[in-house]
Amino acid sequence: PVAEFNISNLRSKDYAYGVYIYHRSSQGKIRLNNDEKVPAGYVINNFNIYGKKFYSKATLSANLRLDQNAFKYYGYNTQIYADPLPAMDHDSIRQRTYLAGIDLGLGSSYDEVNAINYKFNVSYDYFIDRLKYKESNVVVKTSLNKDFYGLLGGLDLSLDYSHLNGSADSISNTIFRFSPYISKQNSDWRFILGFEGVADIADITNFYFYPRAHLDIIIIENVLVPFIGLSGELHKNS
C-alpha cells in the first residue's frame, strides 16, 4: 500500500503552513536460489509540519520532521549455507530506524540592488535504531551576497557537527566549510567562480581545498543550456 496526504493554507501575503504525511510498505517475500522464501517486508513513514512567516524585509521558516523506516535483513549466500540454514525468523532480521529533526531558517527579501542579501539556516537531527545506535547532528549554514558594479560577490559558510554513540563505536566529527565566490549572468550566459576550503575535525584534523567554477551557455532558457564546470566536495557518511 501507498498513501500520501498534503494539506496547506491558501495563498497569503503573510504566512504559509501545511502538513505532509507519507506511507509505503510491503509484506512480500524473496525466493532465493535454493527456492526458500525469506521475508522482505518494509515500512516507510514520513511526517512533516512546515510553515513560513513573511515580513517586509525577511522570511522566517520552520519545518518539523519525523521519518520511520522498518525493514528486514533478508537473504543469505546459498552456496555457503546448505545445512543447517541460518536463522531467518522475524526478530533476528528485523530493524527499525527513527529520524526526528527540526529546521529553522531566516532569509532576506530586499528589493534594493545594493542591499546585502542573507540566508541563515540551522538544523538538528536525532537518529536512533532498534540496536540503540544513536546519532545527533547539528548543521548551521550562512550565505551572504551583494552586488558590486554588476558582479555578485558572495560567501557561503557552514558548520556540521555530528556525534555517534553505539555499542561498537563512539565518535564525534566537525566539518567547517568556507566558500567565497563571484558570479554574473545575463540572457546569454551565467558563470560562478570561487573555491571551497574545508576543515574536517575528528581524531585528527584534515584540510581540503576545492575549485568552484561553472559556466552556462543559455541557448534556450530552461530547455537547452550546455555547461562546463570544475568542483570538488567532502562528502560525509553518517
ABEGO torsion letter per residue (X at the ends): XBBBBBBBBBBBAABBBBBBBBBBBBABBBBBAAGBBBBABBBBBBBBBBBBBBBAABBBBBBBBBBBBBBBBBEBBAAABAOBBBBABAAAABBBBBBBBBBBBBBBBBABAABBBBBBBBBBBBBBBAAGBBBBBBBBBBBBBBBBGGBBBBBBBBBBBBBBBBAABBBBBBBBBBBBBBBBBBAABBBBBBBBBBBBBBABBBBBBBBBBBBBBBABBGABBBBBBBBBBBBBBX
